[in-house]
Amino acid sequence: MEYSLMLQVTVALPSGKRKCLTVPQSATVRDLKLLAQTTFCRGVLRLVSAAGQVLRNLEEPLQTAGVQEGDCLTAVAPPANIAATRKVSMYTNEGGFALWCCGGDHLISWGSADVQVEDVFEDVQKTQATCVSFAALLSDKSVVAWGCIRDGGDSSEVEDELTDVQHIQATISAFAAIRSDGSVITWGSPFEGGDSSQVQSQLKNVQHIQATQTDFAAILSDGSVVTWGNPYHGGDSSEVQSRLRNVQHTQATSGAFAAILSEGLVVTWGDSDCGGDSSEVQSRLKNVQHIQATEHALAAILSDGSVVTWGNPYHGGDSSEVQSRLRNVQHIQATFGAFAAILSDGSVVTWGNPYHGGDSSEVQSRLRNVQHIQATFSAFAAILSDGSVVTWGNPYRGGDSSDVQNRLRNVQHIQATFSAFAAILSDGSVVTWGGF
């Protein structure tokens, strides 16, 4: 009796389009994936078995993965993602982007020469960035870092510990990784949070980490907080430690933290010039739902849709001129020195330093049906419901998109560096503008 050495399966797209594909019985998941991508003319596809399981191990033989003759698999195009480095100097245009698809085989970086990636990484899930370095979380929960060695681009000293990683956070020069057991691994500049040795014994059952430019704050499962890094910019929370109970969320400026407690109250610490002192508005900080931050000020959205601000008045800490318009606020985005609030009707209210996007008067009539806002150091970009984009703020930092405006159609997502934007369109292409 002869046995066929080929395996025939059907691969279908969510749209209903399907093709019958034939591969050797010895073929791997990667072989079928590449064939499907070529057949459907798609850049990246993720295969889902007839049993509904995502075929993540690209080197696994199809038969070992449970794929049988005549099976119908689904091929899903994962969304593209962009991560960006952040430059803190206002005198540099340098920055870098990293583009990848969840489930894809390739990660592409461009921009600053310091962040060019030399290797191909398997199945990148997430990336995080310091000022000039990237860290990528892979599907096997390991981490790969590259870029400037002194700013977190070299994780070799802790490579063996970077297993079962669930999340990565970054300051300007260091990374902190949360593992599945709730422990934390740090690397990078010891002066910016790369050395957590003094609090390592406390870093257990960590649920979330927030970062200023130089410090980390970890929320534990019991709602308490552990901080480390520069003691003058939020790394020392000893003065408010007794109040840091039942913490639900933290936000950060360049040098201070704000924690939202379970009852909707707020606790702040760190540099008072950066929002670390909220005493003047403390009585109004009740029923807080969310907090956003510029470099030196904070804005809290309350449960009734109103907003409370504090910190440096020249960086958004004073919203008195627009307070009457801050009603039914759904979301707030921030540049270095200005805020932009999306209201429930899709309109936008801005305040803060006009040179950083705090004045949107020139485009106000176009800011309708806004779905999302992204920000560089001193400019905003708003995605409207029709997929078009409106920009304002410093023209040299992305506030002027006139050169690419005719290409900004069907925009799905926007990411930003210090001075430039990158928009992902529905067809997977990327449009960039601003000062690189």
C-alpha positions as CSV (number, residue, x, y, z in Angstrom):
1,M,0.0,0.0,0.0
2,E,1.3,3.5,-0.9
3,Y,1.1,6.3,1.5
4,S,1.0,9.9,0.3
5,L,4.0,11.9,1.3
6,M,2.0,15.1,1.0
7,L,-0.5,16.8,3.4
8,Q,-3.4,18.8,2.0
9,V,-5.2,21.4,4.1
10,T,-7.5,24.3,3.6
11,V,-6.4,27.7,4.9
12,A,-9.1,30.4,5.2
13,L,-9.0,34.1,6.0
14,P,-11.6,35.8,8.3
15,S,-13.0,37.4,5.1
16,G,-14.0,33.9,3.9
17,K,-11.4,33.7,1.2
18,R,-9.8,30.2,1.3
19,K,-7.2,28.2,-0.6
20,C,-6.4,24.5,-0.6
21,L,-2.7,24.2,0.1
22,T,-0.4,21.1,-0.2
23,V,2.8,20.7,1.8
24,P,5.1,17.7,2.6
25,Q,4.0,15.6,5.5
26,S,7.3,16.6,7.2
27,A,6.5,20.3,6.8
28,T,6.7,22.6,9.8
29,V,4.3,25.3,11.0
30,R,6.7,27.8,9.5
31,D,6.5,26.1,6.1
32,L,2.7,26.3,5.9
33,K,2.8,29.8,7.3
34,L,5.2,31.1,4.6
35,L,3.2,29.3,1.9
36,A,-0.1,30.9,3.2
37,Q,1.6,34.3,3.3
38,T,2.7,33.9,-0.3
39,T,-0.6,32.5,-1.5
40,F,-2.7,35.3,0.0
41,C,-0.1,38.0,-0.7
42,R,0.1,38.9,3.0
43,G,3.1,40.1,4.9
44,V,2.5,38.3,8.2
45,L,-0.2,35.7,9.0
46,R,-0.8,33.7,12.2
47,L,-2.2,30.2,11.8
48,V,-5.0,28.9,14.0
49,S,-5.7,25.1,14.0
50,A,-9.2,23.5,13.4
51,A,-9.3,23.1,17.2
52,G,-8.9,26.8,17.7
53,Q,-5.3,26.7,18.9
54,V,-2.8,29.3,17.7
55,L,0.2,27.5,16.2
56,R,3.0,29.5,17.9
57,N,5.9,27.1,17.6
58,L,7.1,27.7,14.1
59,E,9.6,24.8,14.1
60,E,7.0,22.2,15.2
61,P,6.1,19.6,12.5
62,L,2.5,20.1,11.4
63,Q,1.5,16.6,12.3
64,T,3.0,17.0,15.8
65,A,0.9,20.2,16.1
66,G,-2.2,18.1,15.5
67,V,-2.8,19.3,11.9
68,Q,-4.3,16.4,9.9
69,E,-5.2,15.8,6.2
70,G,-8.2,17.8,5.2
71,D,-8.1,20.2,8.2
72,C,-9.3,23.7,7.7
73,L,-7.0,26.3,9.4
74,T,-7.6,30.0,9.8
75,A,-5.0,32.6,8.9
76,V,-5.2,35.8,10.9
77,A,-3.2,38.9,10.1
78,P,-2.0,40.3,13.4
79,P,-2.0,44.1,13.9
80,A,1.3,45.9,13.3
81,N,2.9,47.6,16.3
82,I,5.4,50.4,16.7
83,A,7.6,51.2,19.7
84,A,9.7,54.4,19.9
85,T,12.7,55.5,21.8
86,R,12.4,58.7,23.8
87,K,15.0,61.5,23.8
88,V,14.9,63.8,26.7
89,S,17.1,66.5,25.4
90,M,15.2,69.3,23.6
91,Y,18.2,70.0,21.4
92,T,18.3,66.7,19.6
93,N,16.2,65.3,16.8
94,E,17.4,61.7,17.2
95,G,15.1,58.9,18.0
96,G,14.3,55.4,16.8
97,F,11.4,53.3,15.9
98,A,10.9,49.5,16.0
99,L,8.1,47.9,13.9
100,W,6.8,44.4,14.4
101,C,3.7,42.2,14.1
102,C,2.7,39.9,16.9
103,G,3.4,36.4,15.6
104,G,5.7,37.8,12.9
105,D,9.3,36.7,12.3
106,H,10.8,40.1,11.7
107,L,11.4,43.2,13.8
108,I,12.5,46.3,11.8
109,S,14.1,49.4,13.4
110,W,15.0,52.7,12.0
111,G,16.0,56.2,13.0
112,S,19.0,56.6,15.4
113,A,22.0,54.5,14.4
114,D,22.2,53.5,18.1
115,V,19.1,51.4,17.9
116,Q,19.5,49.5,14.7
117,V,18.7,45.8,15.2
118,E,21.1,43.3,13.7
119,D,19.3,40.1,14.5
120,V,15.9,38.5,13.5
121,F,13.8,37.7,16.5
122,E,11.1,35.0,16.6
123,D,7.6,36.1,17.4
124,V,8.0,39.4,19.1
125,Q,5.1,40.2,21.5
126,K,5.9,43.6,22.9
127,T,8.8,46.1,22.9
128,Q,9.8,48.8,25.4
129,A,12.3,51.6,25.0
130,T,14.7,53.8,27.0
131,C,16.2,56.9,25.4
132,V,18.3,55.0,22.9
133,S,17.7,51.3,23.5
134,F,15.0,48.7,23.0
135,A,14.0,45.5,24.9
136,A,11.7,43.0,23.1
137,L,9.6,40.5,24.9
138,L,9.4,37.3,22.8
139,S,6.7,34.6,22.7
140,D,8.8,32.2,24.8
141,K,8.8,35.0,27.5
142,S,12.5,35.7,27.1
143,V,13.9,39.2,26.4
144,V,16.3,40.6,23.9
145,A,17.8,44.0,24.3
146,W,19.8,46.2,21.9
147,G,20.9,49.7,21.4
148,C,23.2,51.8,23.6
149,I,24.9,49.5,26.2
150,R,25.0,52.1,29.0
151,D,21.2,52.8,28.6
152,G,19.9,49.3,28.8
153,G,20.9,47.9,25.4
154,D,23.0,45.1,27.0
155,S,21.1,42.6,29.2
156,S,23.8,39.9,29.2
157,E,24.4,40.2,33.0
158,V,20.8,39.2,33.7
159,E,20.1,37.2,30.6
160,D,19.7,33.9,32.5
161,E,17.2,35.6,34.8
162,L,15.1,37.0,32.0
163,T,12.7,34.0,31.7
164,D,8.9,33.9,32.1
165,V,8.8,37.7,31.7
166,Q,5.3,39.1,31.5
167,H,5.9,42.9,31.2
168,I,8.7,45.4,30.7
169,Q,8.9,49.0,31.8
170,A,11.7,51.6,31.2
171,T,13.2,54.8,32.5
172,I,15.4,56.9,30.2
173,S,18.4,54.5,30.8
174,A,17.2,51.3,32.4
175,F,14.7,48.5,32.1
176,A,12.6,46.6,34.7
177,A,11.0,43.2,33.8
178,I,8.2,41.6,35.8
179,R,8.3,37.8,35.8
180,S,5.3,35.5,36.1
181,D,6.2,34.8,39.7
182,G,6.0,38.5,40.5
183,S,9.7,39.1,40.9
184,V,11.5,41.9,39.1
185,I,14.8,41.9,37.1
186,T,16.5,45.2,36.3
187,W,19.4,46.3,34.1
188,G,20.8,49.4,32.6
189,S,22.1,52.5,34.3
190,P,22.2,52.1,38.1
191,F,21.5,55.8,38.5
192,E,18.3,55.6,36.6
193,G,16.7,52.5,38.1
194,G,18.9,49.8,36.7
195,D,20.0,48.6,40.2
196,S,17.2,47.4,42.4
197,S,19.4,45.5,44.8
198,Q,18.4,47.6,47.8
199,V,14.8,46.8,47.5
200,Q,15.1,43.3,45.8
201,S,13.7,41.5,48.8
202,Q,10.6,43.6,48.7
203,L,9.9,43.1,45.0
204,K,7.6,40.1,45.4
205,N,4.2,39.6,43.8
206,V,4.6,42.7,41.6
207,Q,1.6,43.4,39.5
208,H,2.6,46.6,37.6
209,I,5.5,49.0,37.3
210,Q,5.5,52.7,36.5
211,A,8.5,54.9,35.7
212,T,9.7,58.5,35.9
213,Q,12.8,59.5,33.9
214,T,15.0,58.0,36.6
215,D,12.9,55.9,38.9
216,F,10.6,52.9,39.1
217,A,7.5,52.4,41.3
218,A,6.1,48.8,41.6
219,I,2.6,48.0,42.7
220,L,2.4,44.7,44.7
221,S,-0.5,42.4,44.8
222,D,-1.5,43.7,48.3
223,G,-1.7,47.3,46.9
224,S,1.5,48.5,48.5
225,V,4.3,50.2,46.5
226,V,8.0,49.8,46.3
227,T,10.2,52.5,44.7
228,W,13.9,52.7,43.6
229,G,16.2,54.9,41.6
230,N,16.9,58.6,42.1
231,P,15.6,59.5,45.5
232,Y,15.0,63.1,44.5
233,H,12.6,62.2,41.6
234,G,10.3,59.6,43.1
235,G,12.8,56.9,44.0
236,D,12.2,57.5,47.7
237,S,8.6,57.2,48.8
238,S,9.3,56.9,52.5
239,E,7.4,60.1,53.4
240,V,4.1,58.8,52.0
241,Q,4.7,55.1,52.4
242,S,2.0,54.7,55.1
243,R,-0.6,56.2,52.8
244,L,0.3,53.9,49.9
245,R,-2.3,51.3,50.5
246,N,-4.8,49.7,48.1
247,V,-3.0,51.4,45.2
248,Q,-4.8,50.7,41.9
249,H,-2.8,52.7,39.4
250,T,0.3,55.0,39.2
251,Q,1.2,57.7,36.8
252,A,4.5,59.6,36.5
253,T,5.9,62.9,35.3
254,S,9.7,63.3,34.7
255,G,10.4,63.5,38.4
256,A,7.3,62.5,40.5
257,F,4.6,59.8,40.9
258,A,0.9,60.0,41.5
259,A,-0.9,56.9,42.9
260,I,-4.7,56.3,42.6
261,L,-6.1,54.5,45.6
262,S,-9.0,52.1,45.5
263,E,-11.3,54.7,47.0
264,G,-10.5,57.2,44.3
265,L,-8.0,59.3,46.3
266,V,-4.6,60.3,45.1
267,V,-1.1,60.2,46.8
268,T,1.8,62.1,45.2
269,W,5.6,62.1,45.9
270,G,8.8,63.1,44.3
271,D,10.0,66.5,43.0
272,S,7.4,69.2,43.9
273,D,8.3,71.1,40.8
274,C,7.2,68.1,38.8
275,G,3.8,67.4,40.4
276,G,5.1,65.7,43.5
277,D,3.1,68.0,45.7
278,S,-0.7,68.0,45.2
279,S,-1.7,69.7,48.5
280,E,-3.4,72.7,46.8
281,V,-5.9,70.5,45.0
282,Q,-6.0,67.5,47.4
283,S,-9.6,68.3,48.5
284,R,-10.8,68.0,44.9
285,L,-9.0,64.8,44.2
286,K,-11.9,62.5,44.9
287,N,-13.4,59.7,42.7
288,V,-10.3,59.9,40.4
289,Q,-10.6,57.5,37.5
290,H,-7.4,58.2,35.5
291,I,-4.3,60.4,35.6
292,Q,-2.2,61.7,32.7
293,A,1.1,63.6,32.9
294,T,3.3,66.1,31.1
295,E,6.9,66.3,32.1
296,H,6.1,68.6,35.1
297,A,2.3,68.5,35.7
298,L,-0.5,66.0,36.1
299,A,-4.2,66.0,35.1
300,A,-6.8,63.8,36.8
301,I,-10.1,62.7,35.2
302,L,-12.8,62.4,37.9
303,S,-15.8,60.1,37.7
304,D,-18.1,62.9,36.6
305,G,-15.8,63.7,33.6
306,S,-14.3,66.8,35.1
307,V,-10.6,67.4,35.3
308,V,-8.2,68.5,38.2
309,T,-4.7,69.7,37.4
310,W,-1.6,70.4,39.4
311,G,2.1,70.9,39.0
312,N,4.0,73.4,36.9
313,P,1.4,75.9,35.6
314,Y,3.5,76.5,32.4
315,H,3.4,72.8,31.6
316,G,-0.3,72.1,32.0
317,G,-0.6,72.3,35.8
318,D,-3.1,75.3,35.4
319,S,-6.2,74.5,33.4
320,S,-8.3,77.5,34.7
321,E,-8.7,79.1,31.2
322,V,-10.4,76.0,29.8
323,Q,-11.9,74.6,33.0
324,S,-15.5,75.3,32.0
325,R,-15.0,73.3,28.8
326,L,-13.5,70.3,30.6
327,R,-16.8,68.3,30.8
328,N,-17.4,64.7,29.9
329,V,-13.7,64.1,29.4
330,Q,-13.0,60.6,28.1
331,H,-9.3,60.6,27.6
332,I,-6.2,62.9,28.0
333,Q,-3.0,62.8,26.1
334,A,0.2,64.9,26.8
335,T,3.3,66.4,25.3
336,F,6.2,67.7,27.3
337,G,4.3,70.8,28.4
338,A,0.6,70.5,27.3
339,F,-2.5,68.4,27.6
340,A,-5.2,67.5,25.0
341,A,-8.5,66.1,26.3
342,I,-11.0,64.1,24.1
343,L,-14.6,64.8,25.1
344,S,-17.5,62.4,24.8
345,D,-18.7,64.2,21.6
346,G,-15.3,63.7,19.9
347,S,-14.1,67.3,20.3
348,V,-10.8,68.3,21.8
349,V,-9.8,70.8,24.5
350,T,-6.1,71.8,24.9
351,W,-4.2,73.7,27.5
352,G,-0.6,74.3,28.7
353,N,2.4,75.6,26.8
354,P,1.3,76.8,23.3
355,Y,4.7,75.9,21.9
356,H,4.1,72.3,23.0
357,G,0.6,71.9,21.5
358,G,-1.4,73.7,24.2
359,D,-3.0,75.9,21.5
360,S,-5.1,74.0,19.0
361,S,-7.0,77.0,17.7
362,E,-5.7,76.8,14.1
363,V,-7.1,73.2,13.7
364,Q,-10.0,73.4,16.2
365,S,-12.7,73.3,13.5
366,R,-11.2,70.0,12.2
367,L,-11.0,68.3,15.5
368,R,-14.3,66.4,15.3
369,N,-15.0,62.8,15.9
370,V,-11.5,62.3,17.3
371,Q,-10.9,58.7,18.3
372,H,-7.3,58.8,19.5
373,I,-4.5,61.3,20.1
374,Q,-0.7,60.6,20.1
375,A,2.1,63.0,21.1
376,T,5.7,63.8,20.5
377,F,7.8,66.2,22.7
378,S,5.8,69.2,21.5
379,A,3.1,68.2,19.0
380,F,-0.1,66.2,18.9
381,A,-1.6,64.0,16.2
382,A,-5.3,63.1,16.3
383,I,-6.9,60.1,14.4
384,L,-10.4,60.9,13.4
385,S,-13.2,58.4,12.9
386,D,-12.7,58.4,9.1
387,G,-9.0,57.4,9.5
388,S,-7.7,60.8,8.7
389,V,-5.2,62.7,10.9
390,V,-5.0,66.2,12.3
391,T,-1.8,67.6,13.7
392,W,-0.8,70.7,15.7
393,G,2.0,72.0,17.9
394,N,5.7,72.5,17.0
395,P,6.0,72.0,13.3
396,Y,9.5,70.7,13.7
397,R,8.4,68.0,16.1
398,G,5.5,66.6,14.0
399,G,3.0,69.3,14.3
400,D,3.1,69.9,10.6
401,S,1.9,66.9,8.5
402,S,1.2,68.8,5.3
403,D,3.8,67.0,3.3
404,V,2.2,63.6,3.9
405,Q,-1.4,64.7,4.5
406,N,-2.6,63.1,1.3
407,R,-1.2,59.8,2.4
408,L,-2.7,59.8,5.8
409,R,-5.8,57.8,5.0
410,N,-7.3,54.8,6.8
411,V,-4.8,55.3,9.7
412,Q,-5.1,52.6,12.4
413,H,-2.5,53.6,14.9
414,I,0.2,56.3,15.5
415,Q,3.4,56.1,17.5
416,A,5.8,58.8,18.3
417,T,9.4,59.5,19.1
418,F,10.8,62.7,20.6
419,S,10.2,64.6,17.4
420,A,8.5,62.4,14.8
421,F,5.3,60.4,14.2
422,A,4.8,57.1,12.4
423,A,1.3,56.1,11.3
424,I,0.3,52.5,10.4
425,L,-2.4,52.4,7.7
426,S,-5.0,49.7,7.2
427,D,-2.9,48.1,4.5
428,G,0.0,47.7,6.9
429,S,2.1,50.5,5.3
430,V,3.7,53.2,7.4
431,V,3.8,57.0,6.9
432,T,6.3,59.1,8.9
433,W,6.7,62.8,9.4
434,G,8.4,65.2,11.8
435,G,12.0,65.9,12.6
436,F,14.3,62.8,12.7
